[in-house]
């Protein structure tokens, strides 16, 4: 398998696809196509990104070509078994699916005003009401998952799962923009951030030379 990703510093969706590949336990290679950089337009139409028309991540697996991070996760779950990605109890699995779906489709204010940037650390950031509403909703979801199903470990459903894959970029945003969170959320964020796979991604991101000025605003 080969996973095509965008810049590790900025691409939250690439992080999700990459974590899904790691969670699968299957061997894969990766290739970075810098977002909006030289060759980006050509790659969208003629290169490796052509099937997704410039969307990352993109997974090539023989004749199978899969884009969209949730589609990649589901494809991999079909290959290795859904229990590797989702909690086993039906009630926990139902909540996990709903949380992932909400993350996949929602929280537009947080995404738009707080883009992922692993090299940026903001101080004094003042979120507007829409971002605050997104943050409170996310914290309520985390609290429910941890209280009901998180007793088996430090992650949302105990062990690392699809829900943590999809909320990992949110953890990075909360850290970048200095959001104040309750203790249970901070403990969860620490567990995600200290996960060896997250640290591997962060270290690789630190070595990237590309900068997108629009994502580097500090005001």
The 8 nearest C-alpha neighbors of each residue, nearest first, counted from 0:
[[1, 60, 27, 59, 28, 2, 26, 58],
 [2, 0, 28, 59, 27, 29, 58, 60],
 [1, 3, 58, 29, 57, 28, 4, 30],
 [4, 2, 30, 57, 56, 29, 31, 58],
 [3, 5, 56, 31, 13, 55, 30, 32],
 [6, 4, 32, 33, 31, 34, 10, 13],
 [5, 7, 33, 8, 9, 10, 34, 31],
 [6, 8, 204, 9, 10, 5, 14, 200],
 [9, 7, 117, 204, 116, 6, 10, 118],
 [8, 10, 116, 115, 7, 6, 11, 117],
 [11, 9, 13, 12, 7, 6, 5, 8],
 [12, 10, 14, 13, 168, 9, 115, 15],
 [11, 13, 15, 14, 10, 68, 16, 56],
 [12, 14, 56, 16, 4, 10, 15, 11],
 [15, 13, 17, 11, 12, 16, 18, 10],
 [14, 16, 12, 18, 13, 17, 164, 165],
 [17, 15, 68, 19, 13, 14, 18, 56],
 [16, 18, 14, 20, 19, 15, 13, 21],
 [17, 19, 21, 15, 20, 16, 22, 14],
 [18, 20, 22, 16, 17, 72, 21, 15],
 [21, 19, 17, 23, 18, 22, 16, 25],
 [22, 20, 18, 19, 23, 24, 17, 25],
 [23, 21, 19, 20, 24, 18, 84, 83],
 [22, 24, 20, 25, 21, 19, 75, 79],
 [23, 25, 22, 21, 26, 20, 79, 19],
 [26, 24, 23, 27, 20, 21, 22, 0],
 [25, 27, 24, 0, 28, 20, 21, 23],
 [28, 26, 0, 1, 25, 29, 2, 20],
 [27, 29, 1, 2, 0, 30, 26, 3],
 [30, 28, 2, 1, 3, 27, 31, 4],
 [29, 31, 3, 4, 2, 32, 28, 1],
 [32, 30, 4, 5, 3, 33, 6, 29],
 [31, 33, 5, 4, 34, 30, 3, 6],
 [34, 32, 5, 6, 36, 31, 35, 39],
 [33, 35, 36, 5, 6, 32, 39, 211],
 [36, 34, 39, 33, 37, 40, 38, 211],
 [37, 35, 33, 39, 34, 38, 32, 209],
 [36, 38, 39, 35, 33, 40, 41, 34],
 [37, 39, 41, 40, 42, 36, 35, 32],
 [38, 40, 42, 35, 36, 41, 37, 43],
 [41, 39, 43, 42, 38, 44, 35, 53],
 [40, 42, 38, 43, 44, 39, 45, 46],
 [41, 46, 43, 39, 45, 48, 40, 44],
 [44, 42, 53, 49, 52, 48, 40, 41],
 [43, 45, 49, 41, 42, 46, 52, 40],
 [46, 44, 42, 49, 41, 43, 47, 48],
 [47, 42, 45, 48, 49, 43, 44, 41],
 [46, 48, 49, 42, 45, 43, 50, 3],
 [49, 47, 43, 53, 42, 46, 51, 50],
 [48, 50, 43, 44, 52, 51, 45, 46],
 [51, 49, 52, 48, 47, 64, 43, 53],
 [50, 52, 54, 49, 53, 48, 66, 57],
 [53, 51, 43, 49, 50, 54, 48, 44],
 [52, 54, 43, 48, 51, 49, 55, 42],
 [55, 53, 51, 52, 56, 48, 66, 57],
 [56, 54, 57, 4, 13, 5, 53, 3],
 [55, 57, 4, 13, 3, 16, 66, 67],
 [56, 58, 66, 3, 55, 2, 65, 59],
 [57, 59, 2, 65, 64, 1, 66, 3],
 [58, 60, 64, 1, 0, 63, 61, 2],
 [61, 59, 0, 63, 62, 64, 58, 1],
 [60, 62, 63, 59, 0, 64, 1, 58],
 [61, 63, 60, 64, 59, 65, 0, 58],
 [64, 62, 60, 61, 59, 65, 58, 0],
 [65, 63, 59, 58, 60, 62, 66, 57],
 [64, 66, 58, 57, 71, 63, 59, 70],
 [65, 67, 57, 56, 51, 58, 71, 68],
 [68, 66, 70, 69, 71, 56, 57, 55],
 [67, 69, 16, 71, 70, 15, 12, 72],
 [70, 68, 72, 71, 67, 73, 103, 16],
 [69, 71, 73, 67, 72, 68, 74, 66],
 [72, 70, 74, 68, 69, 73, 65, 75],
 [71, 73, 69, 75, 19, 74, 70, 76],
 [74, 72, 76, 70, 75, 71, 69, 77],
 [75, 73, 71, 77, 72, 76, 70, 78],
 [74, 76, 78, 72, 77, 73, 71, 23],
 [77, 75, 81, 73, 80, 79, 78, 74],
 [76, 78, 74, 75, 80, 79, 73, 81],
 [79, 77, 75, 76, 80, 74, 23, 81],
 [80, 78, 76, 77, 75, 23, 81, 83],
 [81, 79, 76, 82, 77, 83, 78, 84],
 [80, 82, 76, 83, 84, 85, 77, 79],
 [83, 81, 85, 84, 80, 87, 86, 76],
 [82, 84, 81, 80, 85, 23, 76, 79],
 [85, 83, 160, 161, 82, 81, 76, 86],
 [84, 86, 82, 160, 92, 81, 161, 83],
 [87, 85, 92, 91, 88, 82, 156, 84],
 [86, 88, 82, 89, 92, 85, 91, 90],
 [89, 87, 91, 90, 86, 92, 93, 85],
 [90, 88, 92, 91, 93, 87, 86, 94],
 [91, 89, 93, 92, 88, 94, 87, 95],
 [92, 90, 94, 88, 93, 89, 86, 95],
 [91, 93, 95, 89, 86, 90, 94, 85],
 [92, 94, 90, 96, 91, 95, 89, 97],
 [95, 93, 97, 91, 92, 96, 98, 90],
 [96, 94, 92, 98, 97, 93, 162, 91],
 [97, 95, 99, 93, 94, 98, 100, 92],
 [96, 98, 100, 94, 95, 99, 101, 93],
 [99, 97, 95, 101, 100, 96, 94, 102],
 [100, 98, 102, 96, 101, 97, 162, 103],
 [99, 101, 103, 97, 102, 98, 96, 104],
 [102, 100, 98, 104, 103, 99, 105, 97],
 [103, 101, 99, 105, 100, 104, 98, 106],
 [102, 104, 100, 101, 99, 105, 69, 165],
 [105, 103, 101, 102, 100, 106, 107, 99],
 [104, 106, 102, 101, 107, 103, 100, 108],
 [107, 105, 108, 109, 133, 110, 102, 104],
 [106, 108, 110, 105, 109, 111, 133, 104],
 [107, 109, 130, 111, 110, 106, 129, 112],
 [110, 108, 130, 113, 112, 107, 111, 106],
 [111, 109, 107, 113, 108, 114, 112, 106],
 [112, 110, 108, 109, 113, 107, 114, 106],
 [111, 113, 109, 110, 108, 114, 130, 126],
 [112, 114, 110, 109, 111, 115, 172, 176],
 [115, 113, 110, 111, 112, 116, 214, 172],
 [114, 116, 9, 172, 11, 113, 117, 10],
 [117, 115, 9, 8, 119, 118, 114, 214],
 [116, 118, 8, 119, 115, 9, 171, 175],
 [117, 119, 116, 8, 120, 205, 175, 204],
 [120, 118, 116, 117, 175, 121, 215, 217],
 [121, 119, 175, 176, 122, 118, 174, 177],
 [122, 120, 176, 175, 124, 119, 177, 217],
 [123, 121, 124, 177, 120, 176, 175, 217],
 [122, 124, 125, 121, 177, 176, 218, 178],
 [123, 125, 122, 176, 121, 126, 177, 178],
 [124, 126, 123, 127, 176, 122, 178, 131],
 [127, 125, 130, 131, 124, 128, 129, 112],
 [126, 128, 130, 129, 131, 125, 132, 108],
 [127, 129, 131, 130, 132, 126, 133, 108],
 [130, 128, 132, 131, 127, 108, 133, 109],
 [129, 131, 109, 133, 108, 132, 127, 128],
 [132, 130, 128, 134, 129, 133, 126, 135],
 [131, 133, 129, 135, 130, 134, 128, 136],
 [134, 132, 130, 136, 131, 135, 106, 137],
 [135, 133, 131, 137, 136, 132, 138, 130],
 [136, 134, 138, 132, 137, 133, 131, 139],
 [135, 137, 139, 133, 134, 138, 132, 140],
 [138, 136, 140, 134, 139, 135, 141, 133],
 [137, 139, 141, 135, 140, 136, 142, 134],
 [138, 140, 142, 136, 137, 141, 135, 143],
 [141, 139, 137, 143, 142, 138, 144, 136],
 [140, 142, 138, 144, 139, 143, 145, 137],
 [141, 143, 139, 145, 140, 144, 146, 138],
 [144, 142, 140, 146, 141, 145, 147, 139],
 [145, 143, 141, 147, 155, 148, 142, 146],
 [144, 146, 149, 155, 142, 143, 148, 147],
 [147, 145, 143, 144, 142, 148, 149, 150],
 [146, 148, 144, 145, 143, 149, 150, 91],
 [147, 149, 156, 144, 145, 150, 146, 91],
 [150, 148, 145, 157, 156, 155, 151, 146],
 [151, 149, 152, 157, 148, 145, 156, 146],
 [150, 152, 157, 149, 158, 153, 156, 148],
 [151, 153, 157, 158, 150, 154, 149, 156],
 [154, 152, 157, 187, 190, 149, 155, 158],
 [155, 153, 157, 156, 158, 159, 152, 187],
 [154, 156, 145, 149, 144, 157, 141, 163],
 [157, 155, 149, 148, 154, 158, 144, 145],
 [156, 158, 152, 149, 151, 154, 153, 155],
 [157, 159, 152, 154, 156, 160, 151, 153],
 [158, 160, 154, 163, 157, 161, 156, 155],
 [161, 159, 84, 162, 163, 85, 158, 164],
 [160, 162, 164, 84, 163, 85, 165, 159],
 [161, 163, 165, 164, 160, 99, 95, 166],
 [164, 162, 166, 165, 160, 161, 167, 159],
 [165, 163, 161, 167, 162, 15, 166, 18],
 [164, 166, 162, 163, 167, 15, 99, 161],
 [165, 167, 169, 163, 168, 164, 162, 170],
 [166, 168, 170, 169, 164, 165, 163, 171],
 [169, 167, 171, 170, 11, 166, 172, 115],
 [170, 168, 172, 166, 171, 167, 173, 165],
 [169, 171, 167, 173, 168, 172, 188, 174],
 [170, 172, 168, 174, 169, 173, 175, 167],
 [173, 171, 169, 175, 174, 170, 115, 176],
 [172, 174, 178, 170, 171, 176, 175, 177],
 [173, 175, 171, 177, 172, 176, 170, 178],
 [176, 174, 120, 172, 173, 177, 121, 171],
 [175, 177, 121, 173, 174, 178, 172, 124],
 [176, 178, 174, 175, 173, 179, 121, 122],
 [179, 177, 173, 176, 180, 174, 175, 124],
 [178, 180, 177, 181, 173, 185, 174, 176],
 [179, 181, 184, 178, 185, 182, 138, 183],
 [182, 180, 184, 183, 185, 179, 138, 186],
 [181, 183, 185, 184, 186, 180, 187, 179],
 [182, 184, 186, 185, 181, 187, 142, 180],
 [185, 183, 187, 182, 186, 181, 188, 180],
 [184, 186, 188, 182, 187, 183, 189, 180],
 [187, 185, 189, 183, 184, 188, 182, 190],
 [186, 188, 184, 190, 185, 189, 154, 153],
 [189, 187, 185, 191, 190, 186, 170, 192],
 [190, 188, 192, 186, 187, 191, 193, 185],
 [189, 191, 187, 193, 188, 192, 194, 153],
 [192, 190, 188, 194, 189, 193, 187, 167],
 [191, 193, 189, 194, 190, 197, 188, 198],
 [194, 192, 190, 191, 189, 195, 198, 197],
 [193, 195, 191, 197, 196, 192, 190, 198],
 [196, 194, 198, 197, 199, 193, 192, 200],
 [195, 197, 199, 198, 194, 200, 18, 21],
 [198, 196, 200, 194, 199, 195, 192, 201],
 [197, 199, 201, 195, 200, 196, 202, 194],
 [198, 200, 196, 202, 197, 201, 195, 203],
 [201, 199, 197, 203, 198, 202, 204, 196],
 [202, 200, 204, 198, 203, 199, 197, 205],
 [203, 201, 205, 199, 204, 200, 198, 206],
 [202, 204, 200, 206, 205, 201, 199, 207],
 [205, 203, 201, 7, 8, 207, 206, 202],
 [204, 206, 202, 203, 207, 201, 118, 8],
 [205, 207, 204, 203, 208, 202, 201, 209],
 [208, 206, 204, 205, 209, 203, 6, 8],
 [209, 207, 206, 210, 205, 204, 6, 33],
 [210, 208, 207, 211, 33, 6, 36, 8],
 [209, 211, 212, 208, 215, 214, 207, 8],
 [210, 212, 213, 214, 215, 209, 34, 35],
 [213, 211, 215, 214, 210, 216, 209, 217],
 [212, 214, 215, 211, 216, 210, 114, 217],
 [215, 213, 212, 211, 216, 114, 116, 9],
 [214, 216, 212, 213, 217, 211, 119, 116],
 [217, 215, 218, 214, 213, 212, 119, 121],
 [216, 218, 215, 121, 119, 120, 122, 214],
 [217, 216, 124, 121, 215, 123, 122, 125]]
